[in-house]
Amino acid sequence: MSDVVRTEQAPAPVGAYPHARRVGDLLFLSGVGPRTPGTNAIPGNVHDDGGKLVAYDIEAQCRQVFANVRAVLEASGAQWTDLVDVTVYLTDMARDFAAYNKLYAEYFAGVDACRTTLGITALPTPIAIELKCIAAIKH
């Protein structure tokens, strides 16, 4: 059994893919970034007069990406505590890891999900963090 999940409670995907796909008791979330649902604004991003990104707030982006993951989980009939694996992509590991790790510990208290954090050079939109998650849920 496979179910595709799309929700307006999370930002629209930036490509031709669903928010999540359920296969049996596993729920696979597509990469989730910190864009705000409905507006696609990126919390904490600061642009110059020419529109170039000049600064960002990793804590604001972490809070929004966690909210977006929660929205996809809930639209899928899952809960935060159903998460079993989280892959995190940071565009500036040296600058952002400490703040992200602190917020991760706060948001994931009591959730025993495995975690991998990777430093990468870029993401498809001007975001500093993206999560890829797997949850285990009952039928």
N, C-alpha and C positions, 0 to 999 in steps of 0.2 A: 504494500500500500504506500502511495506517495501523494502528499498534498503540498501544493504550492501556496505560500502565504504572501499576501500583499496587504499593506495597511497605510492609511493616510495619517496614522498617529506617529509615524516615523518619516524622515525625509525620503523623498522619492529616490530610487536607485539612479546612479549616474550612467547606467548602461542597460542593456536588455537582459535583466535578470530579476528574480523575485527577491523580496526581503529575506525569505527563508523557505526551506523545503523540508518537509517531514517525511522520513522514510522509516517505517516501523516505529520503534520507540525512540528514535533519534531525530533531533531537530537541528538542521545545519543552517546557520545564519550566514547570509552573504556579508561581505565586509561592511561594517557600520561606522560611519564617521560622525563628526559633531555638528553637522548642519542642522539648523532649526527646521522642524517640520512646517510645511506651508510656505515658508519664505526662502529657505535655503541659505539664510544668513549664517555666518560662522561666528559664534560667540568669541569675543576677545580679539578678533582680527582688526588691525589698524592699517589703513591704507593712506598713502600720500595723495596729493591733489591729482596726480596722474593715474591713480588707481592701483599703484604698485603696493604690494604687501610690505610693510616696514616693521611690523611687530605683531606678536600674538600672545595670548594668555593661555598657557597650557592648562591651568586649573579650570578655567571656564570651558575649554574644549573637553577636558576629562569629564566634567559634570554633565555636559550635553551628550557626549557619546554614551555614557552609562545610562542616561535617560532614554536615549534612542534604542539601545539594546533592550532595556526593560520593555519599551513599547512594542518591539517586535516579538519578544517572548510572550507578552500578554496577548497580543493579537493571534498568537499561535496556540494559545491555551496552555502555555508554560509559565513558570515562575522563575524569578531570579535564582532561587535555590536549586533549580533543575540544571543549572550550568555545570558541565563536567570538564570542559576544555576551553581555554581562552588564549587566543594568539593576539598579541598587541604589537602594532607597528608604530614606531616613533620616528619622526624625521630628524630629530636632534637628540640622540640618546644622552650625550654629555650634558646638555643644558636642561633637559626635561625629565630625566628618569626619576630623580629624587621627589619632585612634586607629584608626578604621576604615581609613583610607588606609594606615597603617603595616602593619596586619595583612593587608590586601588584597595589598600588595606582597610580603609574606612568603609567603602562601599561593599567590599567582599567579605566583611567580617562574618564568620559562620558559614561561608560557602567554600567547600573544599574542592574547587575546580582546579585542575592542572593549569599551568600558565607558562607561556613562552613569550618573551619580549624581544623584538628585533629592532635594530636600528637600520633604517633605510634612507635613501636619498630623496625620495619624493613620493607623493600620493597624487591621484588624478585631479584633485581639486586643492586649493590652498589651505589644507588642513595639516595639523601636526601629529594627529593620532587617528588610528583606525583599529577596530576590533573585529576579529573573526571568531565566532563562538559555535560551540556544539552543546546542546542540552539533551538530557535523557528524560523522556516524559512517558507517562502511561497512556494507553488508548482511551 
